[in-house]
Amino acid sequence: MGKINLTTVQFKGTPEQEKKLREMLNSLKGQPGATMPALQQAQEIYGYLPIEVQKIVAEELNVPLEEIFGVSTFYSWFSLNPVGENKVSV
């Protein structure tokens, strides 16, 4: 079975974003119910939750990636893809 790619664009996170993410996650480590606030703040940092970011969240919080992915895909306010610069409606 091949690799599943749920994000439609190439991930282009910066070292500054990753540093900010890891610092935020470090402050949440060991707190019960840290998954939701961690994902909300991660999405604020990156604008969306690509699998690369989900892996960091899972690793830093010591939570299975499946759980992080499940939460990321269950709630409609989380996005696995970046939002476009322009909104078009017809």
Secondary structure as the mmCIF struct_conf table of DSSP 4:
data_model
#
loop_
_struct_conf.conf_type_id
_struct_conf.id
_struct_conf.beg_label_comp_id
_struct_conf.beg_label_asym_id
_struct_conf.beg_label_seq_id
_struct_conf.end_label_comp_id
_struct_conf.end_label_asym_id
_struct_conf.end_label_seq_id
BEND BEND1 THR A 8 VAL A 9
HELX_RH_AL_P HELX_RH_AL_P1 PRO A 15 LEU A 28
TURN_TY1_P TURN_TY1_P1 LYS A 29 GLY A 30
TURN_TY1_P TURN_TY1_P2 PRO A 32 GLY A 33
HELX_RH_AL_P HELX_RH_AL_P2 THR A 35 TYR A 46
BEND BEND2 GLY A 47 TYR A 48
HELX_RH_AL_P HELX_RH_AL_P3 ILE A 51 LEU A 61
TURN_TY1_P TURN_TY1_P3 ASN A 62 ASN A 62
HELX_RH_AL_P HELX_RH_AL_P4 LEU A 65 PHE A 74
BEND BEND3 TYR A 75 TYR A 75
TURN_TY1_P TURN_TY1_P4 SER A 76 TRP A 77
BEND BEND4 LEU A 80 ASN A 81
HELX_LH_PP_P HELX_LH_PP_P1 PRO A 82 GLY A 84
BEND BEND5 GLU A 85 ASN A 86
#
